[in-house]
Amino acid sequence: MDYAKQFEINKKYLMKNCGMEDFCFGLGSDFDIRVAEDECAFHVVIDENSQFYFLKYQNLDYDQILNADSLKLKLPVGINVFKVLNTILRESGKCGFDNRMYIGISSAKELVALMHVCDLEEILSKGKIMFLLGELQIGVQNFEGSQTEERKLHFSELEDLIFLYQPQSCGYEFVRDVILKNDFVVYADGWTLHRKLEEFETKIGDSGFFKKLFLDTQFRISGVKFLQELLKYQKLLLQSGFDCASILNIFCDRMLTENSLSVSDLFKCLFLCKYIADKPDRNKRIKPIIVYFPDHYQRFMDYYINIQKDFHRVLYFRTIRNPVIRSIRAYEYIKKNNLYYFVNYLDVLFEELVFDEFSIRQGKSYAMRFEDLKKSPQIMVKKMCDLFRIPFEDKMLQDKETFSTKALNPQLDKVFTEQDIEMLQVLYNDILDYYGYEKVENYMFCEELLNYTFQFEKELADILVIDEELLRMEIKRRMKKVLTGERVGFPYWLRCEVDEYGTQVGDKG
């Protein structure tokens, strides 16, 4: 970070947007300022006489803060706290009362120090946070004072969408269960919303309402018409975790009068209804973020690209598992659970970067190692919460069995030979290297690699009822694509702060 440049950017913002031209004139010009930074905090020294610490992360009791009559804190406040509050706080005008967080600053010097290490526009532009310096209020004055009655939480207030993508055998249930414990999240998966609904529509001879809903960019529908369609799918929605009775009541109360709902509006409506039904005693000051596990990655691109444009912030998040171990475990799981009709193992084996390529092109794509989450749950769950901009809650770590490390070192030679494992390492070498796994050193691509035959191929040919030669040709084609194809990049790696040798490390982008 260029601290001096950040200061000047903040100074211009305060002068232009906060009416502080006179205050900011000459601000900071008389100070000799030095900044030191580590993993936890910024240390700002002003003329040797004044020193200030600004935490990067701080664990607060948000429930206590949000249940207070007024929202007030004093510096030092973790920078992550600003991001969390800007995400979960509702706008004052929609609450019917002042719902801004007031942050006390001790002196002009402390403000100057903060301006060197923090983007004030990001903090203040939404009007949800104000700094107090004596009688001076620093921030955007956008409270709708004329609004004296609370407005019911509306679907348009849901602005943050996290796409959670978990490939086969990467700990989907594990990560989901951790996230579900957070009170600031409303969660659902796409299985029922798409595949099951389409199956049902086919059986009843329907025109494919839900399929058209997510694919048609021009789709519009009234609240009354959508309710009629929703009633057809009560049972299936219930299977996906949506309490239909509660949803219908809430929908009738909130959205029935809407005359022109878009696909994004309907998506938000479902989640809003689920949130209110699941958390009837929710704090009226806050709103949730949406965490959504999409349907199969091949459908992801078509179904959801039209939805995300209507959210203020969209992130793509996944866990990475050593792809060699993941591939072997996926094969064993498929075989054990008789899922041959359900999963083409070749898709599992070669899918590793398909979703990643899409998410990277959209921007803001992140990954966390499954192994790190198991070994260092407190560190990594806090990182995940910081990324999602939600409060960390201790109960996310309560289930000790969830974080068992038994699955980290499975026996690999039951189905795959030593040579198979070596070949998988070659195929996944770029991934292994980037995410800090053991890789193959100094290998060179040659055509002979494409002729390698895996131990599982005959068994898989029988499972898929396909000729072995045809299967071999398909595997060879996919191997060539992996070994010679261009990479668009990798999701930003949220690394554990301390490696196996006790050395502190940073994230990798």
C-alpha positions in Angstrom: 0.0 0.0 0.0 1.2 3.5 -0.9 0.3 5.2 2.5 1.0 8.8 1.3 -1.2 8.3 -1.8 -4.0 6.7 0.2 -3.9 9.8 2.5 -4.3 12.2 -0.4 -7.1 10.2 -1.9 -9.0 10.2 1.5 -8.3 14.0 1.9 -9.9 14.7 -1.5 -12.9 12.5 -0.7 -13.6 14.2 2.6 -13.3 17.7 1.0 -15.6 16.7 -1.9 -18.2 14.5 -0.2 -18.3 15.4 3.4 -18.1 19.2 3.4 -14.7 19.3 5.0 -12.8 21.8 2.7 -11.8 24.1 5.6 -10.9 21.3 8.0 -8.8 19.4 5.5 -6.9 22.4 4.1 -3.3 21.8 5.1 -4.2 18.7 7.2 -1.2 16.4 7.8 1.3 18.7 6.1 3.2 19.4 9.3 3.6 15.8 10.3 6.5 13.4 9.8 4.5 10.2 9.4 5.9 6.6 9.3 3.8 3.4 8.9 4.7 -0.1 9.8 2.5 -3.1 8.9 2.2 -6.7 10.0 -0.4 -9.4 9.6 -2.5 -8.1 12.4 -2.3 -4.3 12.5 -1.0 -1.0 11.1 1.4 1.0 13.4 1.4 4.7 12.5 3.9 7.1 14.1 3.4 10.9 13.9 6.4 13.1 15.0 7.6 10.5 17.5 5.1 11.9 20.0 1.9 10.2 18.8 1.5 6.6 17.9 -1.6 4.8 16.8 -2.5 1.2 16.2 -5.3 0.1 13.8 -6.2 -3.5 13.9 -6.9 -5.4 10.7 -9.1 -7.9 12.4 -11.2 -7.6 15.6 -13.6 -10.1 17.0 -16.6 -8.2 18.5 -19.8 -9.2 20.2 -22.1 -7.9 17.4 -25.2 -9.1 19.1 -24.4 -6.9 22.1 -23.6 -3.9 19.9 -26.8 -4.2 17.7 -29.0 -4.6 20.7 -27.9 -1.3 22.2 -30.0 1.8 22.0 -27.4 3.6 19.9 -24.5 2.2 17.9 -21.2 3.6 19.2 -17.6 2.4 19.2 -14.3 4.0 19.8 -11.0 3.6 17.9 -9.1 1.4 17.6 -11.7 -0.7 15.7 -10.7 -3.5 13.4 -10.9 -2.5 9.8 -12.8 -5.7 9.2 -15.5 -4.3 11.5 -16.1 -1.4 9.1 -16.6 -3.8 6.2 -19.0 -6.0 8.3 -21.1 -3.1 9.4 -21.4 -1.7 5.9 -22.6 -5.1 4.8 -25.1 -6.1 7.5 -26.6 -2.8 8.7 -29.8 -1.7 7.1 -30.1 1.9 5.9 -31.4 4.3 8.5 -34.3 5.5 6.4 -35.5 1.9 5.9 -35.3 1.2 9.6 -37.3 4.3 10.6 -34.6 5.4 13.0 -30.9 6.3 13.1 -29.1 3.0 12.3 -25.7 4.5 11.7 -22.6 3.3 13.6 -20.7 6.2 15.3 -17.0 5.7 15.7 -15.2 8.0 18.2 -11.8 9.5 17.2 -9.6 11.0 19.9 -7.9 13.7 17.9 -7.1 15.2 14.5 -3.8 13.3 14.6 -5.6 10.0 15.0 -7.8 10.9 12.0 -4.6 11.7 9.9 -3.1 8.3 10.9 -6.3 6.5 9.9 -6.4 8.3 6.6 -3.0 6.8 5.7 -4.0 3.1 6.1 -7.7 2.9 5.3 -10.0 3.7 2.4 -12.4 6.2 3.9 -14.6 6.2 0.8 -15.3 2.5 1.2 -16.2 3.1 4.9 -18.3 6.2 4.6 -19.9 6.2 1.2 -22.9 4.1 2.2 -23.8 6.5 5.0 -23.9 3.7 7.5 -20.8 4.8 9.5 -19.9 8.2 10.9 -16.7 9.3 12.6 -17.0 11.6 15.6 -14.2 14.1 16.4 -15.5 16.2 19.2 -18.6 18.0 17.8 -17.5 17.2 14.3 -19.4 14.5 12.4 -17.4 13.0 9.6 -19.4 11.1 7.0 -22.2 11.3 4.5 -25.3 12.9 5.9 -28.0 10.8 4.2 -30.4 9.8 7.0 -34.0 10.0 5.9 -35.2 11.9 8.9 -38.8 12.1 7.6 -39.2 8.3 7.8 -40.4 7.6 11.2 -41.8 4.1 10.8 -39.9 0.9 10.1 -40.1 -0.4 6.6 -40.3 -4.2 6.4 -37.2 -5.8 5.1 -37.5 -5.8 1.4 -35.9 -8.1 -1.2 -34.1 -5.1 -2.8 -32.0 -4.7 0.4 -30.3 -8.1 -0.2 -27.1 -6.8 -2.0 -24.4 -9.4 -1.2 -24.3 -12.8 -3.0 -21.7 -15.5 -2.3 -21.5 -18.4 -4.8 -20.2 -21.4 -2.9 -18.8 -23.9 -5.3 -17.7 -27.3 -3.9 -16.5 -29.9 -6.4 -17.0 -33.6 -5.6 -15.1 -34.8 -2.5 -14.0 -31.3 -1.4 -16.0 -31.2 1.8 -19.3 -29.7 0.8 -21.3 -30.8 3.8 -18.4 -29.8 6.1 -18.2 -26.3 4.8 -22.0 -25.9 4.5 -22.5 -26.9 8.1 -20.0 -24.4 9.3 -21.6 -21.6 7.3 -25.2 -22.6 8.4 -24.3 -21.8 12.0 -23.8 -18.1 11.3 -26.9 -16.0 12.1 -26.0 -13.4 9.4 -26.3 -15.8 6.5 -29.3 -17.1 4.6 -28.3 -20.3 2.7 -29.7 -22.6 0.1 -28.5 -24.9 -2.7 -29.5 -25.0 -6.3 -30.3 -28.7 -6.6 -34.0 -28.5 -6.1 -34.4 -25.1 -7.6 -33.2 -26.5 -11.0 -32.8 -30.2 -11.5 -35.7 -31.4 -9.4 -38.0 -28.6 -10.6 -37.2 -29.4 -14.2 -37.9 -33.1 -13.6 -41.2 -32.3 -12.0 -42.1 -29.9 -14.8 -41.4 -32.6 -17.4 -43.6 -35.1 -15.5 -46.6 -32.8 -15.3 -46.2 -31.5 -18.9 -45.5 -27.9 -17.7 -43.9 -25.4 -20.1 -40.8 -25.2 -18.0 -41.5 -22.1 -15.9 -38.4 -22.3 -13.7 -36.1 -23.1 -16.5 -37.3 -20.1 -18.5 -37.2 -18.0 -15.3 -33.4 -18.3 -14.9 -32.4 -18.2 -18.6 -34.6 -15.4 -20.0 -33.0 -12.0 -19.4 -36.2 -10.2 -20.3 -38.4 -12.2 -18.0 -40.9 -10.3 -15.9 -43.8 -11.5 -13.8 -46.3 -10.1 -11.3 -46.3 -11.1 -7.6 -49.7 -12.7 -8.0 -48.6 -14.8 -11.0 -45.4 -15.9 -9.3 -47.3 -17.0 -6.2 -49.5 -19.2 -8.4 -46.4 -20.9 -9.8 -44.8 -21.2 -6.4 -47.8 -23.2 -5.0 -47.1 -26.0 -7.5 -43.7 -26.7 -6.0 -44.3 -26.6 -2.3 -43.0 -30.1 -1.6 -39.9 -29.7 -3.7 -39.0 -26.4 -2.2 -39.4 -27.9 1.2 -36.8 -30.5 0.3 -34.4 -27.8 -0.5 -34.7 -26.2 2.9 -37.5 -23.7 2.1 -40.4 -23.8 4.6 -43.1 -23.3 2.1 -46.0 -22.4 4.4 -43.9 -19.6 6.0 -42.6 -18.5 2.7 -46.1 -18.2 1.2 -47.3 -16.1 4.2 -44.3 -13.8 4.0 -44.5 -13.5 0.2 -48.2 -12.6 0.4 -47.3 -10.0 3.0 -44.3 -8.4 1.3 -44.3 -9.0 -2.5 -47.8 -9.7 -3.7 -48.4 -6.1 -4.8 -45.2 -6.1 -7.0 -46.2 -5.8 -10.6 -43.0 -6.4 -12.5 -40.5 -8.8 -10.8 -37.3 -9.7 -12.6 -35.4 -13.0 -12.3 -33.1 -11.4 -9.8 -36.0 -10.1 -7.8 -37.5 -13.5 -7.5 -34.2 -15.0 -6.5 -33.9 -12.5 -3.7 -37.6 -13.0 -2.7 -37.1 -16.7 -2.1 -34.1 -16.0 0.1 -35.7 -13.1 2.0 -38.7 -15.3 2.8 -36.4 -18.1 3.9 -34.4 -15.8 6.2 -37.5 -14.3 7.8 -39.0 -17.8 8.3 -35.8 -19.3 9.7 -35.0 -16.3 12.0 -38.3 -14.8 13.1 -36.6 -13.1 16.0 -34.0 -11.4 13.9 -32.6 -8.0 14.8 -34.4 -5.4 12.8 -31.2 -3.4 12.4 -29.6 -6.0 10.1 -30.0 -7.8 6.8 -28.3 -11.1 5.8 -26.0 -12.0 3.0 -27.0 -14.8 0.6 -24.7 -17.9 0.4 -25.8 -20.1 -2.5 -24.5 -23.4 -3.6 -25.2 -23.5 -7.3 -26.2 -26.4 -9.5 -23.6 -28.2 -11.5 -20.9 -26.0 -12.8 -21.8 -26.7 -16.5 -25.2 -25.0 -15.9 -23.8 -22.3 -13.6 -22.8 -20.0 -16.4 -26.2 -19.9 -18.1 -28.4 -19.9 -15.0 -26.8 -17.3 -12.8 -25.0 -14.8 -15.0 -28.2 -12.9 -15.3 -28.8 -12.8 -11.6 -25.5 -11.5 -10.3 -25.6 -8.2 -12.1 -28.3 -7.0 -9.7 -26.2 -7.5 -6.6 -23.9 -4.9 -5.2 -21.2 -7.5 -4.3 -20.8 -10.9 -5.8 -18.0 -13.3 -4.7 -17.1 -16.8 -5.9 -15.7 -19.1 -3.2 -14.6 -22.7 -3.1 -12.4 -25.0 -1.1 -9.4 -26.6 -2.8 -8.4 -30.1 -1.8 -5.3 -31.9 -3.0 -6.6 -32.8 -6.4 -4.9 -36.2 -6.5 -6.5 -37.2 -3.2 -9.8 -35.6 -4.3 -10.0 -37.6 -7.5 -9.3 -40.9 -5.8 -11.8 -40.2 -3.0 -14.4 -39.2 -5.5 -13.9 -42.4 -7.4 -14.3 -44.5 -4.3 -17.4 -42.5 -3.2 -19.1 -42.9 -6.5 -18.4 -46.6 -6.6 -19.4 -47.2 -3.0 -22.7 -45.3 -3.3 -23.7 -46.7 -6.7 -23.8 -43.3 -8.2 -22.8 -44.4 -11.7 -26.1 -43.1 -13.1 -25.5 -39.8 -11.5 -21.9 -38.8 -12.0 -19.6 -39.2 -15.0 -16.3 -39.7 -13.3 -14.4 -38.2 -16.1 -16.1 -34.9 -15.4 -15.0 -35.2 -11.8 -11.4 -36.1 -12.8 -11.0 -33.3 -15.3 -13.3 -30.5 -14.0 -10.9 -28.9 -11.6 -10.5 -25.6 -13.5 -13.8 -25.3 -15.4 -15.7 -23.3 -12.8 -12.5 -21.5 -11.8 -12.0 -20.2 -15.3 -15.6 -18.8 -15.3 -15.4 -17.3 -11.9 -12.0 -15.7 -12.5 -13.3 -14.0 -15.6 -16.1 -12.5 -13.5 -13.7 -11.3 -10.9 -13.5 -11.7 -7.1 -12.8 -15.5 -7.0 -11.3 -17.0 -3.8 -10.2 -20.4 -2.6 -9.3 -22.0 0.7 -7.5 -25.3 1.2 -9.7 -28.0 2.7 -6.6 -29.2 4.7 -6.1 -25.7 6.2 -9.7 -25.5 7.3 -9.4 -28.9 9.0 -6.1 -28.2 10.7 -6.5 -24.5 11.7 -10.3 -24.0 11.9 -10.3 -20.8 14.0 -7.9 -19.0 11.7 -9.5 -20.1 8.4 -13.2 -19.7 9.5 -12.3 -16.1 10.6 -10.7 -15.6 7.2 -13.9 -16.9 5.5 -16.1 -14.6 7.7 -13.8 -11.6 6.8 -14.2 -12.4 3.1 -18.0 -12.7 3.3 -18.1 -9.6 5.5 -20.1 -11.2 8.3 -19.3 -11.4 12.0 -17.4 -14.5 13.2 -19.4 -16.5 15.7 -17.8 -19.0 18.1 -20.6 -21.5 17.5 -19.3 -22.0 14.0 -16.5 -24.0 15.6 -18.5 -25.8 18.2 -18.8 -29.2 16.5 -15.4 -30.7 17.2 -16.1 -33.8 15.1 -16.7 -31.6 12.0 -13.0 -30.6 12.2 -11.6 -34.0 12.6 -8.4 -34.5 10.6 -8.9 -38.2 10.0 -9.8 -37.8 6.3 -6.6 -35.8 5.5 -4.4 -38.8 4.9 -6.4 -41.6 3.2 -5.0 -44.8 1.8 -4.6 -44.1 -1.9 -3.5 -47.5 -3.4 -6.8 -49.3 -3.3 -8.0 -48.4 -6.8 -5.1 -46.3 -8.1 -1.6 -47.7 -8.6 1.6 -45.8 -7.7 2.0 -44.9 -11.4 -1.6 -43.7 -11.5 -0.9 -41.3 -8.7 2.2 -40.0 -10.4 0.3 -39.3 -13.6 -2.4 -37.5 -11.6 0.3 -35.3 -10.1 1.5 -34.5 -13.6 -2.0 -33.6 -14.8 -2.6 -31.4 -11.7 0.9 -30.0 -11.4 0.0 -26.4 -11.9 -2.7 -26.6 -9.2 -0.4 -28.5 -6.9 2.3 -25.9 -7.3 0.1 -22.8 -6.9 -1.7 -24.1 -3.8 1.4 -25.4 -2.0 0.9 -29.1 -2.4 3.7 -31.6 -3.3 4.3 -31.3 -7.1 6.3 -33.0 -9.8 9.7 -31.4 -10.2 11.2 -30.7 -13.7 8.8 -32.8 -15.8 8.6 -32.1 -19.6 5.4 -32.6 -21.6 5.7 -35.3 -24.3 3.3 -37.2 -26.5 4.0 -40.4 -24.6 2.2 -39.0 -21.5 -1.0 -39.1 -23.5 -0.7 -42.8 -24.0 -0.7 -43.6 -20.3 -3.5 -46.0 -19.3 -5.0 -45.7 -15.8 -5.7 -48.8 -13.7 -9.4 -47.8 -13.3 -10.2 -47.5 -17.0 -11.5 -51.1 -17.6 -13.7 -50.9 -14.5 -15.0 -47.5 -15.5 -15.7 -48.7 -19.0 -17.9 -51.5 -17.5 -19.6 -49.0 -15.3 -20.4 -46.6 -18.1 -21.3 -49.4 -20.5 -18.8 -48.0 -23.1 -16.2 -49.5 -25.3 -12.7 -49.3 -23.7 -11.2 -47.9 -26.9 -13.7 -45.1 -27.0 -13.1 -44.4 -23.3 -9.3 -44.3 -23.9 -9.8 -41.8 -26.8 -11.9 -39.6 -24.5 -9.4 -39.7 -21.7 -6.5 -39.0 -24.1 -8.4 -36.0 -25.5 -9.0 -34.6 -22.0 -5.5 -35.2 -20.9 -4.1 -33.3 -23.9 -6.4 -30.4 -23.1 -5.1 -30.3 -19.5 -1.5 -30.7 -20.3 -1.3 -28.3 -23.2 -4.1 -25.8 -22.5 -3.6 -22.2 -21.3 -4.6 -21.4 -17.8 -6.6 -18.2 -17.1 -5.3 -18.2 -13.6 -6.4 -19.4 -10.2 -8.8 -18.2 -7.5 -7.1 -15.9 -4.9 -5.7 -18.2 -2.2 -6.7 -17.5 1.3 -3.7 -19.0 3.1 -3.3 -20.0 6.7 -1.1 -17.4 8.4 1.3 -20.0 9.8 2.7 -22.8 7.7 3.8 -26.2 8.9 7.2 -24.8 9.9 5.7 -22.0 12.0 6.5 -19.3 9.4 4.0 -16.5 8.9 2.7 -16.3 5.3 0.3 -14.0 3.5 -2.5 -14.7 1.0 -1.7 -15.4 -2.6 -3.3 -13.8 -5.6 
